[in-house]
């Protein structure tokens, strides 16, 4: 029986790279030779603080991957097709991308756009896919002219969002509290850098001066509440993260008096047609040279030591995982 390498978790103890049999793979109708995965915030949680997210052990984490179909019982896919997977609780309740093979449902896969490499797909990964979903949501709700705010701009989703919005011609104000982030964000296309401290506190009044034509928020908590009071009339906030907390100390005033939209972005169970739309737009509009400049490449064995670092803000930009290294 063929064998595979995988970063494997048990109920206790650190994750380790092990050799497994292909027969150990979970049920699914498409087997993919995985080439690249990524390190995401949720991966850090699963490998560390939130191991309870995994219902059964042993487990292979990794919430996204890109690779080439080896075998398929799904008529939509054939051997040799290049595919990408994000979401669907893969890496949580189903074995994920930190392995040289994965077996999944065909419904979970999206064909890669023509000419788009598997490495570039994971240079973006869940973070880039989420950033594009946020941009699509803002556009679908009438994104107007003016400055677009990106909070948590130094992280994975934030970095891609800054690059993408800038490439689409929008002036971007990037919020970050990380030392040395200003030059990095300007290189990605940010027109203005806003220190996190300026927006970190909860609002003291229900409405503030109108500033932002749109926002992609990676933080949540008091910062999101503050931003909502500063949105322009009928502008939208796409909420994609909760690094600053899950509670929003706000009022209904921004929604009632300014018609502000708060748009929740779900990248996990996102419908397949929207997934394809997002990846097609990524291939069309994403400034990949800028994205590649944010990428750090690691091997499977490097992932456990980086998992805690991403939770504490110690990982900047995108981290791609070469599962064959």
Number of C-alpha atoms within 10 A of each C-alpha: 6 7 13 18 19 27 25 20 22 14 14 9 7 12 22 16 18 13 14 17 11 17 11 9 17 12 14 14 15 23 23 26 23 28 22 29 36 31 27 24 23 19 25 24 17 20 24 16 12 12 17 13 15 21 12 14 13 14 21 28 27 29 29 28 35 29 28 21 21 19 17 20 13 13 9 11 20 15 14 13 16 24 23 25 27 29 19 20 18 22 24 23 16 23 28 29 32 33 30 24 25 28 24 22 15 18 14 20 24 19 17 22 18 9 7 13 15 22 20 18 29 30 29 29 30 27 28 26 23 25 31 26 25 27 23 18 18 23 13 9 15 14 19 17 12 14 17 27 29 29 31 26 31 27 23 29 31 30 29 30 32 31 24 26 24 20 16 12 10 21 20 27 24 30 27 23 19 16 7 9 17 20 11 16 25 17 14 24 24 26 17 16 20 17 16 17 11 11 18 19 14 16 21 10 11 15 20 16 9 15 17 24 24 30 28 29 25 24 22 22 21 21 24 31 22 25 27 31 26 21 28 21 17 18 26 28 27 23 20 23 21 15 16 16 13 13 12 16 13 21 15 14 15 25 18 10 11 19 16 22 20 17 16 13 18 14 20 14 12 15 12 13 9 13 22 16 13 21 23 16 16 22 17 10 14 23 18 18 11 17 22 15 14 20 18 15 13 18 15 23 19 13 24 19 13 18 23 19 14 21 18 11 15 12 20 20 23 28 24 25 28 21 23 15 11
